[in-house]
Amino acid sequence: MHIEPGLVDVGKIVLSYATATAALGYGARLALKALQRDGALALLLRSAIATALVFASFEILPHHPVGVSEVHLILGTTLLLLLGAAPAAIGLAAGLLTQSLFFAPQDLPQYGMNVTTLLVPLFATAALAERIIPQSTAYVDLGYAQTFKLSLAYQGGIVAWVAFWALYGQGVGADNLQSIGSFGAAYLSVVLLEPLVDLGVLAAAKALRRLQGSTLIQSRVYQPA
């Protein structure tokens, strides 16, 4: 997703600075906890992997403008399950910033909105994962139903935030509502596809047992909490 330039005018865009500050601040809190738990090297390596994957998803994987934004396969739940909430958040924020700085400078004014839209659903999905995945279950043993719930939460959160920014910027006119509806409908394909990506990645991790204990992925992938 990328909020289209001009969707929210300069006079209103200040709200995104506040939401982005809150989201990035919470991400920094998670990063501090991850640093204390896993060490600096693990956090750095996982964040670098997440950043590269996010940048690739934005620049290399197919993405299409639909309605008020763009439809992307963001891999948010994949990053969350494989690397952890803090590296995923860092990767989303850094990957988005890299793209905006070097490839899409027209998106820089919308960075606050875009990073809020990516991070807040990620944090909500991480909280949901703690509730619906038993502590006795390693992530490599997850099923489609569980990953689907996580994908629905993450992608649904993205659609909700995009809709909020569109309504905040353009109001409840018929054309705007139609554009929001088109974007939401297009994202259904991502909701269905992302769990399959998650399961494929986790199946690959299960086959590569030599990664167990590696600093490259979080321990919960192979071990119960």
C-alpha positions, 0 to 999 in steps of 0.5 A: 500500500502507498497512500497516493500523493494529494489524498491528504492535503498539507494542512491535515497531514500533520496528524500522520506525524503524530501517528507515525511517532507513536508507531515508531516509538512503540517499535523502538520499545520492542527493539529494546526488548529484542536487543536485551533478549537476543543480542545486538547481532541477532537484531541487526541481522534480522532487521537487515533481512527484513529491510531487504525483503520489504524493499524487494516486495515494494520494488520487485514483486508485482504492485498495482494502483487500485483506488486510493492506494496500491496493492502489494504483497507486503509479507508482514506476517511472514516477517513477523513469524520468521524474524519477530515483531521488532525486526519486522517493524524495523524492516517495514519502516526502513524498507519503506524509507529506502524506497521513498528516498531513492526510488519514489521521492514523491512518497516522502510526504506520505511517509508518516501515513504509510509507516503508520499503516504498516506498523500498527496492524503489525503490532496488533497482529503480533498481539493476536498471535500470542492469543491464538497460537498456543505456547506449546506450538512452534511456528513451523507447526502452524496450519493454514487456519492460524496463518489465515487469521494472522493475515486477515488481521494484518491486511485488514488493518492495512485496509482499515488505515488506508480507508481512514486516511482516505476519509480523513483527506477526502471525506465521504463522497461517492467517488472516494467511497468507491475508490476505497471499496475497490482497494479493499476488494483488491486486497482480498487476493493478498489475504488469501495468498499471504497465508500460503506464502507463510506456510511455504516459508515455514515449511522451508524452515522446517526442512532446514533444521540447521537454521535452528539456533541461528541468529538469522531467525527467531527461536520461536520458529522451531521452539515453543515459547 
